[in-house]
């Protein structure tokens, strides 16, 4: 899926087909549909150097050990554990 990257130091409102708008913060990237790439209003922002269109999302998909996305290790306090002086 194509992605759009904000190349400016300010938030942008990127017009999309169907009257939709993608709001991107400075340096942020968001996904768009393949049909939106050819939108003339989007192309104006590309020509002005404000956004860049990346044809494929560079983020890796689940590989070895996949399926663990979003999980984090909790070091330190665990539920139900109390130090003796806390009560």
VENZI-V625664 format. One line per field, one symbol per residue. ss: DSSP state (H for helix, E for strand, C for the rest). phi: phi as a letter, one per 20 degrees, with the letter a starting at -180 (. if undefined). burial: + if it has 24 or more other ideal C-beta (glycine too) atoms within 12 Angstrom, else -. A space follows every 50 residues. Layout:
ss=???
phi=???
burial=???
This chain:
ss=CCEEEECCCCCEEEEEHHHEEEEECCCCEEECCHHHHHCHHHHHHHHCCC EEEECCCCCCCCCCCCCCCCCCCCCCCCCCCCCHHHC
phi=.fcddfeeecfcdefcgmmecdecfgmeccecffffgefgffffffffne ccddfcffffegdgmfndfnecedenfcgnecefeee
burial=-+++++-----+-+++-----+-+----++++---++-+-++--++---+ +++----------------------------------
